[in-house]
Amino acid sequence: MQRKFQIGIVAPARRLEEATAELLNLAVARLEPSVELRFHPHCFLAHGHFAGTDTQRADAVVEYANDSTLDALWFARGGYGTGRIAPDVISRLGPPARRKTYLGYSDCGYLLAGLYRQRIGRSAHGPMANDILREGGETAVARGLAFLVRGDTFTLEPALQTCGRAAAFNLTVLCHLLDTPLMPDLSGHVLALEEVSEPLYRIDRALGQLAQATSLHQLAGIRLGHVSDIVANDVDFGQTAEDCIKFWCGKAGIPYLGAADIGHDVGNKIVVFGGSGP
């Protein structure tokens, strides 16, 4: 009997509902019957906002990353909490962790950044398990599975597939990563940014912080992903997200390269940190 491709699911931030795991298992059985999902038990714990305590979440990620029987790690969902455990997780990873692909986005950017900085495995910004709950979410799940199992190129963000070195982050998460031990060197990279549920003045403020970060001045360029569910300002801001990023790229002397098809939605294409080659 042929061995199934084993994907471990961990929740470094918020918990996953048991019903969501059941939906995901059903979808995987239809889409990729050669795949077996292994949900770490901590995914279903509740400790206030989080999927278990910081120790429980960190231990779970380390356990599955260091498990040589697992082929990849798929993050369950974002929210908030990954930054509380990422430095501890990164410091405890062994050889099996270096052979894995790690897939997620949003708050999981803390781990993707730290893994990429330490050249541990392959970090990729893309769909997460909880996306099965979105309208049309099976499309996002199918994309994530096709990438993890076969590396199918149709799953990749086209503009970033051929640009050389690339990286992608949620804008707010990247701002919090600056000047920390998790932040990778992005010199020569094309950086894609996405955001959700923020007013435009906060988006502009965050972009201003990035533009003034000297560690990012050697970027090859910036692309703007989806900026969704924008919170209304009490006084209209008078600019779009694209207006803001063009302004700050101009200030920093970083080329603005246009749109990227990433974000908090089912269309979220995959960006492989460092590039999509072998």
C-alpha positions, 0 to 999 in steps of 0.5 A: 500500500502506497504511503500517504503524504502526511501534513501536520496541522498546528495552530500557533495563534487561535484555535481550530474548531473540531467541526472545521477539522471535519469539514477539512478532512472531507474536502481532502478526501475528495480533492487529494485522497493520497493525503492524510491530515494530522491535527495536533490535539492542541489545535482544539484547546482553548486558553482565552484567545489562544489554542492553548497556552504559549507553552502548549502551542510552542511545544506542538509546533516544535513536535510536529516540525521535528517529526520526521514522519510528517512531510509538511506543516500547514498552519491552522489559522491566524488571529494573534499569538504566533509572535508570542512563541515564534522565537522559542519555536525557531530555537528548538528546531532540528534536522527534520524541520529543515526538510519541510514546507511551511504554509500559512499567512497573516499572523503566521508571518512571524514563523515564516519570517523566522524560518526563512531567516534561519534557512529552515525548510521552505516558507510559503505565504498562502492558504490555511486550513481555516480557509475552508470556512470562507465562501468558496473556501474549497478552492483555497484549500485545493490550492494549498494542497496542490502546492504542498503535495506536488508544488503545482505552479498554477498555485503560485502568484504569477508576478512573483513566480518569475521575479527572482527572490520574493517574500510576502507578509501582512502589512501589520505583522511585517511592521512588528517584525522590523528590527527583531531577531525574526526579521530576515534580510530581504535585500534584493527581494520583491516584497508583496504586502496585504492587509485586512480590517484596518482604516486607511490612515493606519495602512498609511502609517504602517507603510510610512514605517516600512518606508523609513526602515533602513533594513528595507531600502535594498528591496528590489520592489514592492507589490500591493496585494488585496487590502480588504474590509477597510474600516471607514475613517470618521473623516474620509481619508481621501486616498486609496491604499494604492495611492498610499503605497505609491507615495511611500515607495516614492519617498523611500526610492523603492520601485512600486511594481503593481498588484499582487494576487494575495490576501485574506480571501479564497483567491490568495495565491502562494508566494514562496519565500526566496523564490519558487525554484527547487 
